[in-house]
Amino acid sequence: VVITLPGSGVHAIGLVAIGECGEAVMAPGLLELDCSQRFLRGDHNGDGSVDISDAMSLLSALFANGTTSCEDAADSNDDGNIDVSDAVRTLQYLFAGSTIPAPIDTCGVDQTDDGLDCAQGSNCP
């Protein structure tokens, strides 16, 4: 069974199943759907991995009029701001064993309500 839902939000659904003896069972429930853009935090250049080129790309965006297509990915420390501390956090993650808030190991959505957006995610489905 495939159900197409209209987009993000909480949707009420019900399931009716007919058994071999004809009885019907209804299982009501709520389904929460999040259509937010998926990304990898720290993957500023959108190539699907976090490496030194992401820190360089972010510094270019900050100081040499570069671009940021996914603000959430650029916000490496997830503080709701895009600044030099995000490039530093990426470098600390790569070379000093620091952590980066999720999503980092697999593509995901931002769980922080910070006003940042992701117009285009990295190589995430």
C-alpha positions as CSV (number, residue, x, y, z in Angstrom):
1,V,0.0,0.0,0.0
2,V,1.4,3.4,-1.0
3,I,-0.1,6.6,0.4
4,T,0.9,10.0,-0.9
5,L,0.7,12.7,1.7
6,P,0.5,16.4,0.9
7,G,3.7,17.4,2.7
8,S,5.3,18.1,6.1
9,G,3.1,18.0,9.2
10,V,1.1,15.5,11.2
11,H,-1.4,13.5,9.3
12,A,-4.2,11.3,10.7
13,I,-4.4,7.9,9.1
14,G,-6.5,4.8,9.5
15,L,-5.8,1.2,8.5
16,V,-8.6,-1.3,7.8
17,A,-7.6,-4.9,7.3
18,I,-10.0,-7.7,6.4
19,G,-9.0,-11.1,7.8
20,E,-9.7,-14.5,6.4
21,C,-13.0,-14.8,8.3
22,G,-14.1,-11.3,7.1
23,E,-13.6,-9.3,10.3
24,A,-12.4,-5.7,9.9
25,V,-9.8,-4.1,12.2
26,M,-9.3,-0.4,12.2
27,A,-6.0,0.9,13.6
28,P,-6.1,4.8,13.8
29,G,-2.9,6.7,14.2
30,L,-0.9,9.8,13.5
31,L,2.0,10.0,11.0
32,E,4.5,12.8,11.2
33,L,6.2,13.6,7.9
34,D,9.2,15.9,7.7
35,C,10.0,17.1,4.2
36,S,13.0,19.2,5.2
37,Q,16.0,19.1,3.0
38,R,18.4,16.3,4.1
39,F,22.1,17.1,4.5
40,L,25.4,16.2,6.3
41,R,26.5,18.8,8.8
42,G,29.9,20.2,7.9
43,D,29.6,19.2,4.2
44,H,29.7,22.8,3.1
45,N,30.6,22.1,-0.5
46,G,27.9,19.4,-0.9
47,D,30.1,16.6,-2.2
48,G,28.7,14.0,0.3
49,S,31.7,13.9,2.7
50,V,33.2,16.2,5.4
51,D,36.9,17.0,4.7
52,I,39.3,20.0,4.6
53,S,37.7,21.3,1.4
54,D,34.5,22.0,3.3
55,A,36.4,24.3,5.8
56,M,38.1,26.0,2.9
57,S,34.8,26.4,1.0
58,L,33.1,27.9,4.1
59,L,36.0,30.4,4.6
60,S,35.7,31.4,0.9
61,A,32.0,32.0,1.4
62,L,32.7,34.1,4.5
63,F,35.6,36.2,3.3
64,A,35.8,36.0,-0.5
65,N,32.1,36.3,-1.5
66,G,31.6,32.6,-2.0
67,T,28.2,31.0,-1.7
68,T,26.4,28.8,0.8
69,S,23.7,26.5,-0.7
70,C,22.9,24.7,2.5
71,E,23.1,26.9,5.6
72,D,22.4,24.0,7.9
73,A,25.4,22.1,6.5
74,A,27.6,25.1,6.9
75,D,26.6,25.5,10.6
76,S,29.1,22.9,11.8
77,N,28.6,23.7,15.5
78,D,24.8,24.1,15.2
79,D,24.6,27.4,17.0
80,G,22.3,29.0,14.4
81,N,25.0,31.3,13.0
82,I,27.4,30.8,10.1
83,D,30.8,32.2,11.0
84,V,34.5,31.4,11.3
85,S,33.8,29.2,14.3
86,D,32.0,26.7,12.0
87,A,35.2,26.4,9.8
88,V,37.2,25.9,13.0
89,R,34.8,23.3,14.3
90,T,35.1,21.4,11.0
91,L,38.9,21.4,11.3
92,Q,38.7,20.3,14.9
93,Y,36.4,17.5,13.9
94,L,38.9,16.4,11.2
95,F,42.2,16.8,13.1
96,A,41.5,17.0,16.8
97,G,38.8,14.4,17.5
98,S,36.0,17.0,18.1
99,T,32.4,16.1,17.4
100,I,29.9,17.7,15.1
101,P,26.2,17.7,15.9
102,A,24.0,15.3,13.9
103,P,23.4,14.7,11.1
104,I,27.0,13.8,10.5
105,D,27.4,10.0,9.8
106,T,24.3,9.7,7.6
107,C,22.0,12.2,5.8
108,G,19.3,13.7,8.0
109,V,17.4,16.9,8.8
110,D,18.2,19.7,11.2
111,Q,16.5,19.1,14.6
112,T,17.4,22.6,15.8
113,D,14.9,25.4,15.1
114,D,17.5,28.0,14.3
115,G,16.1,29.8,11.2
116,L,18.7,28.4,8.9
117,D,17.6,26.7,5.7
118,C,19.0,24.2,3.3
119,A,18.0,25.2,-0.3
120,Q,20.1,22.4,-1.7
121,G,21.5,19.5,0.4
122,S,24.6,17.7,-0.2
123,N,24.6,14.4,-2.1
124,C,21.7,13.2,0.1
125,P,18.6,11.5,-1.2
